[in-house]
Amino acid sequence: MRIFTIAGEPSGDNLGAAVMAGLKELTGGEITFAGVGGPAMQAEGLTSRFPMSELSVMGLAEILPKYFHLKRRIRECAEAVLADPPDVLLTIDSPDFCLRVARLVKAANPAIRTVHYVAPTVWAWRPKRATKMAEVIDHVLALFPFEPPLMQAAGMDCDFVGHPVTTQPQATPDEIRAFRAESGIGEAPIALILPGSRAGEVTRLAPIFGPVVEKLRARHPELVFVLPAAAGVADLVEEKIRDWPVNVVVLDPRDSTPDSFAVTKRAAFAAADVALAASGTVSLELAAANTPMVIAYDMAWLTRVIMQRMLLTDTVTLVNLVSDTRVVPEFIGADCDPDRIAPALARVYEAPEAQYEAMELSMQRLGREGEPPGLRAARAILARL
């Protein structure tokens, strides 16, 4: 069996590596891979046609200078697929790149089966994306249990395969104790501050999160504030929190190896009593660690106006959506204001019990008790061939 697979982001690289491992297990190793991927997929046997980092660009300002280069890479991938047709073209997230490759492939050879891993968020906004995607994709592997009916209605096969957050290792008691001792926190209660992993997020949210931290510290002086900085924005984080009136313990990924930082980060998540976080997958990571949270996010004014008009849900917090509750307070756009966020964060810290059931339910619905998502994804691919 032969699979041509493309991933364009580190998260997609991890998904791809897991499904590659699952396919090797289910086929007894009678399978080969070609395409584009990062170090995780290469460790599973992929020889990447070019560095995956070439595709890891976001935002109009970043994409425009690389537009013609990316178009060449799209054509290169499509031509490679067509020159030696695989059993499956498996594209993973990164729809701006991956679906363009699939479109060229389908136009030239409709018989090649196309599978896309990670459904578009049509439940949140731009539902017509599913219909357009169905023109070039045969089968979707979905992370969320409410997505298959939406994809099937657009004309694609779709299987819910579980979310990778359910298989992420959680901190052990020894790791938590070591983190508290090494960071000098001791037994003090912890408030986790998570302003995002991208420069734009940190730039917008740090001036809002700073006053929130000040207000919460005034109400609860016993709290220690911990900020795990994301790789790539550690310098920016240091710059943006320099003028905060409250000392913050910054966990800097540059001070350790990636593996040891991952242990420190998961220990911080598990040790925390409450978290203030940017919107995104981090809410599921906090739920996996059983850490109550408040979600806040802001964006450029024009983006805010457009999103408000196009948004199809009354919440963007994944824990709220998966658990079908609204127990996690969120402050998005114009509501992302320190005077609104701080009292809500204090209430969650003082009475966190309301979120525990929703967090546990989210993990169950995302597949914590079943097979690992990579194996389920591999099984779904093989079952529909």
Secondary structure by P-SEA (a helix, b strand, c coil): cccbbbbccaaaaaaaaaaaaaaaaaaccccccbbbbcaaaaaacccccccccccccccaaaaaaaaaaaaaaaaaaaaaaaaccccccccccccccaaaaaaaaaaacccbbbbbcccccccccccaaaaaaaacccbbbbcccccaaaaaaabbbbbbccccccccccccaaaaaaaaaaacccccbbbbbbccccaaaaaacaaaaaaaaaaaaaacccbbbbbbcccccaaaaaaaaccccccccccccccccaaaaaaaaaaaaaaccbbbbcccaaaaaaaaacccbbbbbcccaaaaaaaaaccccccccaaaaaaccccbbbbccccccaaaaaaaaaaaaacccccaaaaaaaaaaaccccccaaaaaaaaaaaac
